């Protein structure tokens, strides 16, 4: 089978499209013919986390396809069913944090940028009927991350004002759609005027520049929740703009991981600071129900063939996308 494989060198230099052994479904597993797969920033990090002396690795966490084989003991899904992959391995119930042993598809095990994959049967769910293959293939990781950080962690409610710095990411666009569906007012930021404009078309109530003076731009707003994913470049601005008693929840850092904060402002302001990552199987099912009830679809930026992986990765690395990037794996 064809697969995007990382081996031998760090970063993009170790990435290639090559023939790889096709997997078979063992006990409790399902074999999936992938139709589409989704590219995430995690895949960029995997290129450096997967070491040169480790065995070749098929990367990729998101995907959707058709079950073609089931192993012994599998009862929740049958061959021929159209499914979407839950990339979180070993986190069943909605708990305060992932359990020991929690992993994500695509490292350390093989991922979705291939024609076939085998996974535990509990990691597949029925493909939402309102999504086409490209939309289903890019959904899971970003949508689950957005769902947990917004609902489980930040506990958004109708009437809240939510600020989303850096609207270009897949998670950011899901945050916008989820918050609007929950009845919140949404403010987004971007360095790109084009992304600001498009975010307004997707339902944002206000869009401002990431590099502007937020206190001046938002002097007439009361920000209840900030969902942070940029890190050092915006973190202190996020803490300064959220209302007293408000919440800053973070799930990532596209700039430096290490941040400095005004701790006196933090404790006098009675602020809440929350971390979040991915989500449980329980939340994954809740998220799928939520998007079906509200007819939510991913913002799809572009679709590439597997042999165009270099273009796709460069586009994501340079933050040129608004929404998700997909790979078309099968016709």
CORHUHU-V249702 format. One record per residue. RES is the residue in three letters. SS is DSSP state (2 for helix, 1 for strand, 0 for the rest). NEAR is the number of other ideal C-beta (glycine too) atoms within 10 Angstrom. D_LAST is the distance of its C-alpha to the last C-alpha in Angstrom with 2 decimals. Layout:
[[RES | SS | NEAR | D_LAST] [RES | SS | NEAR | D_LAST]]
This chain:
[[UNK | 0 | 16 | 14.42] [UNK | 1 | 16 | 13.75] [UNK | 1 | 27 | 15.41] [UNK | 1 | 27 | 17.40] [UNK | 1 | 21 | 20.88] [UNK | 1 | 28 | 24.29] [UNK | 0 | 16 | 27.38] [UNK | 0 | 13 | 30.80] [UNK | 0 | 12 | 31.38] [UNK | 0 | 13 | 31.44] [UNK | 2 | 12 | 29.23] [UNK | 2 | 15 | 26.62] [UNK | 2 | 11 | 28.46] [UNK | 2 | 18 | 27.26] [UNK | 1 | 20 | 23.54] [UNK | 1 | 16 | 21.30] [UNK | 1 | 17 | 17.90] [UNK | 1 | 13 | 18.75] [UNK | 1 | 9 | 18.25] [UNK | 0 | 17 | 19.30] [UNK | 0 | 8 | 20.39] [UNK | 0 | 13 | 18.03] [UNK | 0 | 18 | 19.82] [UNK | 0 | 11 | 21.16] [UNK | 0 | 21 | 22.24] [UNK | 0 | 13 | 26.00] [UNK | 0 | 9 | 28.38] [UNK | 0 | 14 | 27.44] [UNK | 1 | 21 | 23.94] [UNK | 1 | 27 | 20.40] [UNK | 1 | 21 | 17.46] [UNK | 1 | 29 | 14.14] [UNK | 1 | 15 | 10.60] [UNK | 1 | 25 | 9.59] [UNK | 1 | 22 | 6.70] [UNK | 1 | 23 | 8.99] [UNK | 1 | 31 | 12.54] [UNK | 1 | 31 | 15.62] [UNK | 1 | 31 | 18.34] [UNK | 0 | 27 | 21.94] [UNK | 2 | 18 | 25.40] [UNK | 2 | 23 | 25.86] [UNK | 2 | 28 | 23.50] [UNK | 2 | 17 | 26.00] [UNK | 2 | 11 | 28.83] [UNK | 2 | 20 | 27.28] [UNK | 2 | 20 | 27.42] [UNK | 2 | 11 | 31.19] [UNK | 2 | 14 | 31.69] [UNK | 0 | 20 | 30.03] [UNK | 0 | 10 | 32.93] [UNK | 0 | 11 | 33.13] [UNK | 0 | 6 | 34.68] [UNK | 0 | 13 | 32.16] [UNK | 0 | 9 | 29.51] [UNK | 0 | 15 | 26.09] [UNK | 1 | 23 | 23.99] [UNK | 1 | 24 | 20.28] [UNK | 0 | 27 | 20.52] [UNK | 0 | 32 | 18.83] [UNK | 0 | 26 | 19.86] [UNK | 1 | 33 | 17.36] [UNK | 1 | 33 | 14.10] [UNK | 1 | 31 | 12.45] [UNK | 1 | 28 | 10.60] [UNK | 1 | 17 | 11.70] [UNK | 1 | 20 | 15.02] [UNK | 1 | 14 | 15.19] [UNK | 1 | 16 | 18.79] [UNK | 1 | 19 | 21.89] [UNK | 0 | 16 | 25.08] [UNK | 0 | 9 | 28.63] [UNK | 0 | 10 | 29.92] [UNK | 0 | 20 | 26.72] [UNK | 0 | 7 | 27.45] [UNK | 0 | 12 | 25.71] [UNK | 0 | 17 | 22.18] [UNK | 0 | 10 | 20.89] [UNK | 0 | 13 | 18.05] [UNK | 0 | 8 | 15.38] [UNK | 0 | 17 | 16.12] [UNK | 1 | 17 | 13.88] [UNK | 1 | 21 | 15.57] [UNK | 1 | 25 | 16.35] [UNK | 1 | 31 | 18.16] [UNK | 0 | 28 | 21.80] [UNK | 0 | 24 | 22.45] [UNK | 1 | 25 | 26.21] [UNK | 1 | 18 | 27.63] [UNK | 0 | 16 | 31.06] [UNK | 0 | 22 | 32.06] [UNK | 0 | 12 | 32.36] [UNK | 0 | 9 | 35.10] [UNK | 0 | 14 | 35.80] [UNK | 0 | 11 | 38.54] [UNK | 0 | 6 | 40.35] [UNK | 0 | 10 | 38.39] [UNK | 0 | 17 | 35.79] [UNK | 0 | 11 | 37.39] [UNK | 0 | 6 | 38.18] [UNK | 0 | 8 | 35.26] [UNK | 0 | 14 | 32.60] [UNK | 1 | 14 | 29.61] [UNK | 1 | 21 | 26.25] [UNK | 0 | 26 | 22.97] [UNK | 0 | 27 | 22.55] [UNK | 1 | 22 | 26.27] [UNK | 0 | 14 | 28.08] [UNK | 0 | 14 | 25.29] [UNK | 0 | 23 | 21.84] [UNK | 0 | 27 | 19.27] [UNK | 0 | 32 | 15.67] [UNK | 0 | 30 | 14.59] [UNK | 1 | 26 | 13.20] [UNK | 0 | 17 | 10.65] [UNK | 1 | 25 | 13.25] [UNK | 1 | 29 | 16.33] [UNK | 1 | 17 | 19.36] [UNK | 1 | 24 | 21.42] [UNK | 1 | 15 | 24.44] [UNK | 2 | 19 | 23.73] [UNK | 2 | 16 | 25.63] [UNK | 2 | 21 | 23.13] [UNK | 1 | 23 | 20.43] [UNK | 1 | 19 | 20.83] [UNK | 1 | 12 | 19.26] [UNK | 0 | 23 | 16.71] [UNK | 0 | 19 | 18.82] [UNK | 0 | 8 | 18.15] [UNK | 0 | 12 | 18.80] [UNK | 0 | 22 | 16.04] [UNK | 0 | 13 | 12.50] [UNK | 2 | 22 | 9.88] [UNK | 2 | 22 | 11.10] [UNK | 2 | 23 | 14.60] [UNK | 2 | 27 | 14.51] [UNK | 2 | 32 | 13.23] [UNK | 0 | 30 | 16.23] [UNK | 0 | 29 | 18.80] [UNK | 2 | 30 | 20.66] [UNK | 2 | 30 | 22.89] [UNK | 2 | 26 | 24.03] [UNK | 2 | 29 | 24.50] [UNK | 2 | 26 | 26.38] [UNK | 2 | 27 | 28.52] [UNK | 2 | 28 | 29.38] [UNK | 2 | 25 | 30.18] [UNK | 2 | 23 | 32.58] [UNK | 2 | 29 | 34.37] [UNK | 2 | 26 | 34.91] [UNK | 2 | 19 | 35.77] [UNK | 2 | 20 | 36.91] [UNK | 2 | 22 | 38.64] [UNK | 0 | 24 | 39.74] [UNK | 0 | 13 | 40.13] [UNK | 0 | 24 | 39.36] [UNK | 0 | 12 | 40.96] [UNK | 0 | 8 | 41.32] [UNK | 0 | 10 | 43.50] [UNK | 0 | 21 | 42.80] [UNK | 1 | 22 | 42.11] [UNK | 1 | 26 | 39.32] [UNK | 1 | 27 | 39.02] [UNK | 1 | 28 | 35.72] [UNK | 0 | 25 | 36.38] [UNK | 0 | 24 | 33.51] [UNK | 0 | 27 | 31.08] [UNK | 0 | 24 | 28.25] [UNK | 0 | 26 | 26.68] [UNK | 2 | 29 | 24.00] [UNK | 2 | 25 | 26.76] [UNK | 2 | 26 | 29.08] [UNK | 2 | 29 | 26.96] [UNK | 2 | 27 | 26.54] [UNK | 2 | 29 | 30.30] [UNK | 2 | 25 | 30.99] [UNK | 2 | 22 | 29.03] [UNK | 2 | 24 | 30.40] [UNK | 2 | 29 | 33.93] [UNK | 2 | 18 | 33.89] [UNK | 2 | 15 | 32.72] [UNK | 0 | 18 | 35.61] [UNK | 0 | 11 | 38.07] [UNK | 0 | 22 | 38.81] [UNK | 1 | 19 | 39.74] [UNK | 1 | 25 | 37.42] [UNK | 1 | 26 | 38.42] [UNK | 1 | 29 | 36.08] [UNK | 1 | 28 | 36.86] [UNK | 1 | 25 | 35.16] [UNK | 0 | 13 | 36.56] [UNK | 0 | 16 | 34.31] [UNK | 2 | 10 | 35.67] [UNK | 2 | 10 | 32.26] [UNK | 2 | 24 | 30.87] [UNK | 2 | 19 | 34.03] [UNK | 2 | 12 | 33.50] [UNK | 2 | 20 | 29.88] [UNK | 2 | 27 | 30.96] [UNK | 2 | 15 | 33.56] [UNK | 2 | 8 | 30.99] [UNK | 0 | 17 | 29.09] [UNK | 0 | 13 | 32.39] [UNK | 0 | 24 | 34.57] [UNK | 0 | 17 | 38.25] [UNK | 1 | 18 | 39.35] [UNK | 1 | 21 | 37.93] [UNK | 1 | 19 | 40.15] [UNK | 1 | 14 | 40.02] [UNK | 0 | 20 | 39.60] [UNK | 0 | 12 | 42.50] [UNK | 0 | 13 | 44.85] [UNK | 0 | 11 | 47.79] [UNK | 2 | 23 | 46.20] [UNK | 2 | 10 | 49.63] [UNK | 2 | 8 | 50.56] [UNK | 2 | 15 | 47.26] [UNK | 0 | 18 | 47.20] [UNK | 0 | 8 | 50.94] [UNK | 0 | 6 | 50.59] [UNK | 0 | 17 | 47.83] [UNK | 0 | 13 | 48.17] [UNK | 1 | 20 | 45.23] [UNK | 1 | 20 | 44.93] [UNK | 1 | 26 | 41.87] [UNK | 1 | 28 | 40.29] [UNK | 1 | 29 | 36.95] [UNK | 1 | 26 | 37.17] [UNK | 0 | 23 | 34.54] [UNK | 0 | 22 | 36.07] [UNK | 0 | 18 | 39.04] [UNK | 0 | 14 | 42.14] [UNK | 0 | 16 | 41.58] [UNK | 0 | 23 | 41.77] [UNK | 2 | 23 | 42.96] [UNK | 2 | 15 | 46.64] [UNK | 2 | 21 | 45.86] [UNK | 2 | 25 | 43.90] [UNK | 2 | 21 | 46.90] [UNK | 2 | 15 | 49.26] [UNK | 2 | 21 | 47.45] [UNK | 1 | 23 | 46.82] [UNK | 1 | 16 | 49.69] [UNK | 1 | 10 | 52.34] [UNK | 1 | 10 | 51.09] [UNK | 1 | 22 | 47.49] [UNK | 1 | 21 | 44.50] [UNK | 1 | 22 | 42.47] [UNK | 1 | 24 | 39.43] [UNK | 1 | 21 | 37.42] [UNK | 0 | 20 | 34.16] [UNK | 0 | 19 | 33.77] [UNK | 0 | 17 | 35.36] [UNK | 0 | 17 | 33.59] [UNK | 0 | 14 | 37.07] [UNK | 0 | 11 | 39.80] [UNK | 0 | 8 | 39.96] [UNK | 0 | 9 | 43.76] [UNK | 0 | 18 | 45.24] [UNK | 0 | 8 | 48.83] [UNK | 0 | 15 | 50.00] [UNK | 0 | 12 | 53.27] [UNK | 2 | 9 | 54.14] [UNK | 2 | 8 | 57.12] [UNK | 2 | 13 | 55.01] [UNK | 2 | 16 | 52.59] [UNK | 2 | 9 | 55.21] [UNK | 2 | 10 | 57.37] [UNK | 0 | 16 | 54.34] [UNK | 0 | 10 | 53.57] [UNK | 0 | 19 | 49.91] [UNK | 1 | 16 | 47.19] [UNK | 1 | 15 | 44.86] [UNK | 1 | 17 | 41.87] [UNK | 1 | 11 | 39.19] [UNK | 0 | 20 | 35.77] [UNK | 0 | 17 | 32.60] [UNK | 0 | 23 | 29.42] [UNK | 0 | 27 | 30.44] [UNK | 0 | 22 | 30.85] [UNK | 2 | 19 | 28.78] [UNK | 2 | 14 | 31.23] [UNK | 2 | 22 | 30.53] [UNK | 2 | 26 | 26.75] [UNK | 2 | 12 | 27.14] [UNK | 2 | 17 | 29.61] [UNK | 2 | 25 | 27.27] [UNK | 2 | 22 | 24.46] [UNK | 2 | 11 | 27.19] [UNK | 2 | 17 | 28.48] [UNK | 2 | 22 | 25.29] [UNK | 2 | 13 | 24.77] [UNK | 2 | 9 | 28.45] [UNK | 0 | 13 | 28.39] [UNK | 0 | 10 | 24.94] [UNK | 0 | 20 | 24.20] [UNK | 0 | 16 | 20.94] [UNK | 0 | 24 | 20.35] [UNK | 0 | 23 | 21.30] [UNK | 1 | 20 | 18.16] [UNK | 1 | 20 | 19.44] [UNK | 1 | 18 | 16.56] [UNK | 1 | 17 | 12.97] [UNK | 1 | 17 | 12.70] [UNK | 1 | 12 | 10.72] [UNK | 2 | 18 | 12.25] [UNK | 2 | 11 | 14.65] [UNK | 2 | 15 | 16.00] [UNK | 2 | 21 | 17.39] [UNK | 2 | 13 | 20.95] [UNK | 2 | 13 | 20.59] [UNK | 2 | 23 | 19.04] [UNK | 2 | 20 | 21.81] [UNK | 2 | 11 | 24.49] [UNK | 2 | 17 | 23.59] [UNK | 2 | 22 | 23.94] [UNK | 2 | 13 | 27.03] [UNK | 0 | 8 | 28.71] [UNK | 0 | 16 | 28.01] [UNK | 0 | 14 | 26.58] [UNK | 0 | 21 | 24.04] [UNK | 0 | 22 | 24.82] [UNK | 0 | 22 | 22.68] [UNK | 1 | 29 | 19.53] [UNK | 1 | 23 | 17.29] [UNK | 1 | 26 | 13.66] [UNK | 1 | 28 | 11.36] [UNK | 1 | 17 | 7.61] [UNK | 0 | 28 | 7.06] [UNK | 0 | 14 | 3.79] [UNK | 0 | 5 | 0.00]]
